[in-house]
Amino acid sequence: MAVAELTIDLGALCANWQALSAKSQTDTGAVVKANAYGLGLDQVSTALAKAGARQFFVAATEEGAQLRDILGSGPDIFVFSGHMSGDTDMIRDNQLTPLLNSIDQMLRHVEALPGHRFGLQLDTGMNRLGMEDAEWRALREIALAQNPALVMSHLACADAPEHPMNQHQLRCFIDMTDGIEAPRSLAATGGILLGEDYHFDLTRPGVGMYGGLPFAEAQPVATLSVPVIQTREVLPGETVGYSNTWTAEHPTRVATIAAGYADGIIRAMGQEAWLWSGDTACKVLGRISMDMIAVDVTELDEDPDRLELLNARQSVDTLAEWAGTIGYEILTSMGARYQRRYIGA
């Protein structure tokens, strides 16, 4: 096999969802936008539904329609982008619940689909999506009279528990929604970990289900094993890779593996990155190229057939730290060329 193998442990993913669910006394949904954070919408959402998830969240109406085909009738599917122009038929036909973000979306929805289920998204300080306070005050009574299925907001700094923005947004959300009868939701993964004040009626775990921070207790979900194409001896003074950025100081056994930045292995992580063969860490040498990476395998007793980039020793957040990014980007960048294998279902 000349392509890397990405193994997704659905059992670990569901265990992470259940562990996050157990941290609150509320209903627990699941965020499966962006192809379930790059790990496969069909397999992930089916496993979560079997584990007990009944509320799912996607970014776009098209994702919601795809998810409805997978799950069938029954589970609630909320759409973060709301009711966009041109979405009406898809929302109706797939029984989706748009989370309306503005007065314009509210008018579009009630005029095009009177009586159709909807939710509301409020802006409590992130300034990304949702109705701001003045807009909400003007619309509140009219919107609540339509019996929204959910009223939600999103925390900007939940991965930093001591950040004052968390308390600020909590106070704003309570002020904007106090006394309403509709179910409320504020917490994604980070919000769940902030404690019960943030839980309200429904939590929405996302990255923590997939093995990412800030859920440090998460079980690893993704393993990436990359085949070795060729090994060679590199002599002192010889260089490896583009632009001669690494020069051998002693005889070095170098393996070239079949993956690169075209597969979502971010080029910027090259100087910091390691792979593993069993219990031995093997350093990346030189620059990560489009389809190949050079790795020092001198310490191994024999040439390996494969090396692991993601495993129990180094997570998506380890790779993210090397690349100066976040685990979300690592997950959602997983390459289309990978052979995907699902276990633990």
N, C-alpha and C positions, 0 to 999 in steps of 0.2 A: 504494500500500500504506500503510495507516494504522497498522501495527504495526512494531516494531523487528525487525531481522533479526540473529539470533545465528548466526555462522558458526563451526563447529567443525572444526578442521583435524586429521583423524584421522592423517594422515601425520606431523604434528608430535608428536601424542600418542604414537604408536608409536616415533618417534625418541627421545623423552624416556624411554620405558620401556626401550628398548635401551641408551641411554646410562647409565641407572641400573644396568641389569643388568651392563653391562661393568665397573662399578666393583667387582664382587665375583666370586669364583670359585665361587659357589653357584648353586642354582636361584633363579629370580626369579618370584614370583607377581605378582598385581595386585589392588589393592583397588578394588572397583567398587560399594561400598555407596552408598546415597542416590542412586539413579539415576545411578551413575557420576559422583558429585559434581555432579549437576545437568546433566550434558552428554548423557545418553541411554544407558541401560544396553544396549539392543539394539545400537546402532551402535558404541559404545565397546568392549564386550566382544567383539563379532565381530571388530573390527579387531585387538584385542590377541591373540585366539586365532590369527588369521592370522599375526601377528608372532612367535608362538611361546610365548605364555603358556599354561601348563597348570595353574596353581593360582590360583584366584580366591577373594576374600574379600568377604563381605557381612555386614551387621549382623544381619539377621533371617531367619528361616526362609522367610518369604513372599518375600523378595528372592531367596533361593536357589532357590526353586521357579520363579520367573520367569526366572532366569538359566539354569536347566537347560533350560527350553523353548527358550531362544535358542541355547544351545551344543550341546545334545544330549548324548549319553553321551560319556564320555572325560575331560574336564577335571575336576579336583578342585574342589569348591565347599565352602569352609569358612565356618561361621556363627559369628560372634563371640559372639552371645548364648547360644550353647549349645543345650541341649535343654530348651526351656520346656514347661510343661504345655500339652497340646493340640497339640504339634508332631509327635508320633510318626509319624502316617500320612504327613505331608508329608516328613519326613526320610527315611522308608523309601522312599516312592514316587519321590522325586526323587534318591535316592542322594546325600544331603547329608552333610557331615561336621561335626557340631556340635563346637565347642570348649568342652568342659565346664568350668564355672566353680566348681563346689562339689561337696561330697559328695552333696548332695541331687540335683544333676543327674546325677552319676555313677550313683547308685542308680536313678534314673528311666530312664536310658539302658540300662543292662545288663539291667534287668528287662523293659523294653518291647521292646528290640531287641537281644537277645543275639547277639553276633557281628557287629553292624553297626559299621562304621568310625566312629571318633571321634578327636578331638584333645583336648588339655588346655591350659587357660590358667592361668598362674601369676601371682600378684600379687607383684611385686618392689619395691613401694613406691609405686605410683600410687594404690592404694586406690580402684580403680574396678571392675574385673572380675578374676576369677581366684582361685585358692586361695591363701590365706596360708600362710606357712611351716609352721606347726603342723598345719594341715589337710592340707597336702601330705605332710608326713612320715607322718601317720597313714594316708594312702591310697596312698602312692607305690608300694609293692611290688605291691599289688593292681591298681592302675591300669596299671603297666608290664607286668604279666603278661597284660593284655588287648591288648598290642601297639598302642599309640596311633599314629595316623598322623602326629601332630605334637605337640610340646610348645613352647608359645610364651609370651612375655610382651610388654609394651608399655612403651616409654620415655616418661617424662613430660616431659622437657626436652631432647629431641634437637635441637630447633631452636636451642638455645644450647650450642654445643660445649664451652665451658669450664665449664658448670654441674656442680658436684660430684655431682648426682643421677645423671648418666650413668654415672660410674664406680661409684657405689654400686649402681645397679641391675644393672650388668654383673656385679659381684662376687656379688650375690645370685643372679642367674640361673645363673651357673656353679656356685655352691655347691648350688643346688637341683637342678641337672640333671647334674652331673658324673658321667660313667660310664654314662649311659643310652644305649641303642642307638637310640631313636626320633629322628627328625629334629628339630632345634631351630630356632626362629625368634625373633629379638628386634628386628630392624631394620625399620622402615618407611623413608620417604624420609630423614628426618633421621638415623636410625641408620646407613643405608647410607653417608652422608657422613662419619660419625664414624670410619670405617675398618674394617679387616678383623677386628679384635677383636670387633666387634658383629655380624658377618655370619652366623656359624654355618652352618646347612645351607640355609636358605631366607630370602630377603628379601621384603618386602611393600611395594613402592612404592605410594604413593597420590598425595598432592597434587602431588608433583614431576612425575608423568606429565602432569598437567593444566595445567602451566605455572606452578605456584606455588612460593613459597619454602618451605623453605630451599634448594631446588635452583636456584641463581642462574643456572646454565647452561641452564636449560630453554628450549626454543623456545616462543613464544607459541602457545596452542592456541585460545583463544576471541577472536573479534572481535565487537563489538556496534555496529551501525549503526542510528541512530534517525532516522526521517523527520521533516522539518520540516512542521508543519501550517500555520503562518502566520508572517509577519514584519511588523514595524511599527516606526515611528519613535517613540522615547520622548524627550520634551523635558526640558531641565533642570528639576529640581524634581518631576518625576513619579516615581511609584513603580511597582515590579513585584512581583506576587505577594502571597500572604497576609501580613497583618500589616505591610505596608509596610516590610519589612526592608531593601530596597535602593532608594535614591533616585538618580536620574540627576544627575550633576554637569555633563554636557555632552550634546549630542544623541547618542543611542545607537540603533543598529539592533538590535532584539531579535527573535530567532527563538524560537518556541514549538515544542518537540519532543514527539513522541508516546510518552512513557514517564515513569514515576514510581515512587514507592515501592511501588505495587501490582505492579510488575514486578521488585522486588528491588533497585532503586536506592535505597540507604538514605538516608533523609531527612537524617540527621546529617552527611552528606558535603557538603551544599550549599554552605557557605561556602568550601570548599577546592577544589571540583570544577571540572574543565575538560573540554571536548570538543574534537575536532579536525576541521578541514576541510582535507584535504591536509596541508600543512606548517604550518598556522596553528592555534594554540591559541585556543580561544574559552571565555571564563569563564562559569560558571553564575551567574545573577543571582537573588537572593532565595531563597525556600524551594522545595525540591522538593515538588511536590504529588502526589496519588495517580496521576494519569495524564499529567501534563505537567511540563515543565521549561523555564524561560526561559534563553536563552543569548545572550551578547553576540557579534554577528557583524559589528560595525562595521568591523573590519579587513579583511573579505573584499571582494574586487572585485565580487562579485555574490552575490545571495541563494542559499544552498545548498539543495539538495533533501534532504540527509541530513547528519548529524554523527556522528562516532564517539566512543563512550565507552571501549570497550576496543579496543586495537590494539597494534602493536609498541612504541609509545612509552609506553603506560601499561597496566600489567598489573592483574590482580585484586588484587595486593598494594598497588599504588598506590591503587586505590579503597578498599581496606581501611584504609590509613593515614589517608585523608581522613575515613573514618567512625569511626575508633577501634575497629576490629575486626580480623579476620584474613581472609586470602584464602579460606579454607575457607567462611566464611559468605557471601562474595560469590558464589562458585561455586554453592553449593547453594541460593542464593536466586533464581537466574535465573528470570525470570517465565514462566509458562505461556502468556502471550499472544505471546511472541516467535515469529516465523517462523524455524524452525531449518533451517540449510543445512549439509550435511556435505560436506567436500572432502578430497582426499588419500587416499581409501580404496584 
